[in-house]
Amino acid sequence: MGKTEPKSYDGITTNQRGVTIAAPGADCIPVLFADPVKKACGAAHSGWRGTLMGVAMATVSAMIEEYGCNVRDILVVLGPSVGACCYTLPQESAKEFHQIDPKCVRSFDSPTPYVDIRRATRALLESGGILPQNIQDDSIADQNQNITFCTACHPDKFYSHVRDGSNFGTQIGFISIRN
């Protein structure tokens, strides 16, 4: 509000009460941010490219710069996304995830390794100063690589481009500051 709207974006922040912001994701992660101290929030769409480009930490940085947030106060929720059980990328792209955390990639020697964008997003947030206990990601308790929250594995609960191809819908994560 009060700024020129960008042509495109994957992250948005606000400190305006009563304004709802959102991030879509069919297999990409809708990431929500809240600072209860400074009363600011953010939303980001983190697909594999956005994850590698650091969209989650760019959203955190915007909250710090715009609203004076402290990284240690920011709470983060990772919404449903495709799991490493179903998501593959070309090896060149998978190498970049492997550099973030080797546990982000399975079957690394395959031409199309399995990639865990959730683990990568979490690792990047933690390395950027977000406290691990401030990241809500129920999949970390899942020892089977996010099977519980994989959008591709649960057609009864989630839309998925990976599973359904071009004919798919979208989940949306949204957040606002109460009046």
Protein Blocks (a to p, Z undefined) as FASTA:
>chain_A
ZZacdfbdcbdcdfbehiacddddfkbccdddddfklopaddddddfklmmnommmmmmm
mmmmmnopafklpccdddddddfklpccdfklmmmmmmmomklpghklpmbdcddfklmm
mmmmmmnopafklpccfklmpmngomlmmmklmmmlbccfklnommdcdddddddddZZ
